[in-house]
Amino acid sequence: MTFDELGLSEKVLKSVEASGYTKPTPIQAQAIPHVLKRRDVLGIAQTGTGKTASFTLPMLSMLEKGRARARMPRTLILEPTRELAAQVAENFKKYGIYHKLNVALLIGGVSFVEQNKILDRGADVLIATPGRLLDHFERGRLLMNGVEILVIDEADRMLDMGFVPDIERIVKLVPFTRQTLFFSATMPKEIETIAAKFLQNPVSVAVAAAASTSDTITQRAVSAPSKDYEKRQVLRSLLEGAEGLKNAIIFCNRKVEVANIYRSLQRHGYSVGALHGDMDQKSRTETLAGFKNNDIQLLVASDVAARGLDIPDVSHVFNFDVPVNAEDYVHRIGRTGRAGRKGSSFTIVTPKDKKGFDAIEKLIDQKIKWQGDDVEFSTKGKHGKKPVAEKAASKTSTDKTSTDRPANNNTPEKAAQSPAPQPSRSQNDRPPRRGRGRDNQVDLILTDESHPFGGEEHIPAFMRAK
Ligand code: AMP
């Protein structure tokens, strides 16, 4: 199968060629012809499969006819996080080099400056997070009755983040005659129910099971005592001992922990950045860009901030905490071992983590090997044998000193200079389930502004599998 056979326009084919892609990915080959025939599509696929281009390419082809009117976007793409929204905007920029389309990004956390101008000019493509979109609609800046194509991306994540009521409202505001493209990495019951509500006679396309982990990732569990400072010591000994550590993402369950670990690693001389949902947009984009271009070696992140980000070539993932949702484990470790490369993941497990750890092993249907002794899961206060990680931890000096610089050759000389990102409000990184207005600021950014996302290409795993 080649791109020429999919029915895409000349301009799109030219930009695809310019981007260096020679073959559509399975999700692209399956979805694009149906999208071009104006069918509703239910796509089960996660990031890394080429999913984004499976809707951006046909949308660009279809948008060549017609013009945008003031305040009436012609197409609407809903994304759960700002970073994902920005990545999609970047996709339009990349594939839309031969088009003169107005692509607008409506996300929280950045200033109002351009928004009215851009809306008045009319957007061919509006990419938004649900809460921001509704805030804007309520201010009378936006009319949704011109929307011809609605894309709901990462639906399962939207569900996790409590966005479903917002999405239901938005769907009621766009015309019934629209075309709907709905993507989700997994298909829990709730998602099936809303998909059935939003889609009309959809074509289903699916690639790769959502609960599977890549064979290219070496997964290890490491036992640790429960206290945070002890876990941080274990983390540092893992970083010191990690073979072939080039760069790593360190996942935490709570944003307060993201900030703590960031500060701790910075104090210990690591090159580190942080990413969590409450940071302002500027710091988030700067950190991400720094990590992508290797100025920052370690990225401490929460699930919400990191989900779906296309960061090629991460050598290691460390789970500082066992994730609350087993599915997050699959997504977290899926940040490494991409594009057929080898990757390593380490999960720090404490005696209290039995439930979460069991759930992961059940979901991925395999036992995760222990590095050193396995943890002794136990009831409170009865830890039995001393976990090996505790021994390792007691060998290093305490977390409060700044003298125990890591011996790892990979550790850069200079720590990142950015200020410690401050957690705020709740400790959980997920936004509240109800209500909106979580940020006061709303902004529209034209994609012809300079943008830190994207730029790197990589070959996804499926492209290499013959
Ligand atoms: P996505 O799943 O949309 O996040 O895409 C994952 C990665 O695959 C991105 O870096 C894309 O640029 C890349 N990609 C998308 N389509 C293709 C293709 N047909 N051939 C090679 N790489 C692709």
Residues whose N, C-alpha, C, O or C-beta is under 5 A from the ligand:
A	BS01	AMP	Y21 K23 P24 T25 Q46 T47 G48 T49 G50 K51 T52 A53 D310 E456 H458 I459 P460
